[in-house]
Amino acid sequence: MFVNRDFLKDLKAFEIPTCLRVCAGTDGSVTFLLEIMTRHEVEVITEDQHLVKADEEMAGLLDVDVGEEVNHRTVRLVADGVPYVHAVSLSPIGRMPEEVRRDMMRADIPIGKILRNYGMETRRDFDTIQMESDGPLFGSREYLSRTYRIVHHNDMLMWIKERFPADGRWLL
């Protein structure tokens, strides 16, 4: 499995608020950190969630067979009415324990909370991190983007792309 060994070096080079750097650099739950930083419960607002059949690109990304069922979920993480994260996740349904699959299909539960609720030991393998400005995100012209994989028992459980607006909302 590919792991970006320059992830931390790249993250340190960005001129961004410290709270954003902490959230983008965590190998744990962003939702949990946001709740600590904002002192508010984080609301998961689902923009889209549906099952798809893995095409060749998705199958390669997730290390599954073409045609395998994948949960495609797009959410916003919001604390006290302020959006902090836009996330897309791809999860091969066949790799998830039944109770995790059931909670994952309920659109309102953060992934980190699901994993913690079932005591699943996982790790996050970072792929990419970069600053982007190809369109506004929650009113910000620039945003930090990262991709990573959540691994459980050496199997890829999820692939996630998170985007964080790079602006003053992180001066907490």
Helices and strands as residue ranges (DSSP letters): H 7-13, H 18-25, H 30-38, E 42-53, H 56-62, E 69-79, E 82-92, G 93-95, H 98-105, H 111-117, E 123-132, E 143-152, E 155-165, G 168-170
